[in-house]
Amino acid sequence: MAALRYAGLDDTDSEDELPPGWEERTTKDGWVYYANHTEEKTQWEHPKTGKRKRVAGDLPYGWEQETDENGQVFFVDHINKRTTYVDPRLAFTVDDNPTKPTTQQRYDGSTTAMEILQGRDFTGKVVVVTGANSGIGFETAKSFALHGAHVILACRNMARASEAVSRILEEWNTEYHPPLEKCRIKIFN
């Protein structure tokens, strides 16, 4: 490090640039961690900024995540026909700043499920709601469905469950107007 400082190479514009001997890696579920090869240690926080990061979004088009015979994750670029152990999403990391719990309550007894889910996208998520044909269960199922989730209604009465699905689909068609295939609901009793 002293030699780099002497040569003027330790000064950089990027706060995210890693010091010599460090490597940025990801876990299977997208969390970024840092390997210090000099001290043979790993840590979650960036060695310069102290921030935690995670990769944002899915793999780029044409990429696939695989695991080798030793359990090591690697990435396959089918378009350019190459493999690498470096996650291509590392170029698009986002800060993970855990929010500190506030003493002020955000929701109360009059808060609706739609207000709680406001601004969230549950596309691709599967949600099972018990008692979904009335009351809190119905409101919860409706809110998740209207926010893109694949909702499974677990109800004892099939007729009341079918009625609940009709009410949800009616609101979907009246309020939201996107294609019906985006609103996916199933009934189990």
Secondary structure, DSSP 8 states (H G I E B T S, - for coil): -HHHHHHT-S--S-TT---TTEEEEE-TTSBEEEEETTTTEEESS-TTT---EEE-SS--TTEEEEE-TTS-EEEEETTTTEEESS-GGGGGEEE-------SS-S--TT--HHHHTTT---TT-EEEEETTTSHHHHHHHHHHHHTT-EEEEE-S-HHHHHHHHHHHHHHIIIII-S-GGGSEEEEE-
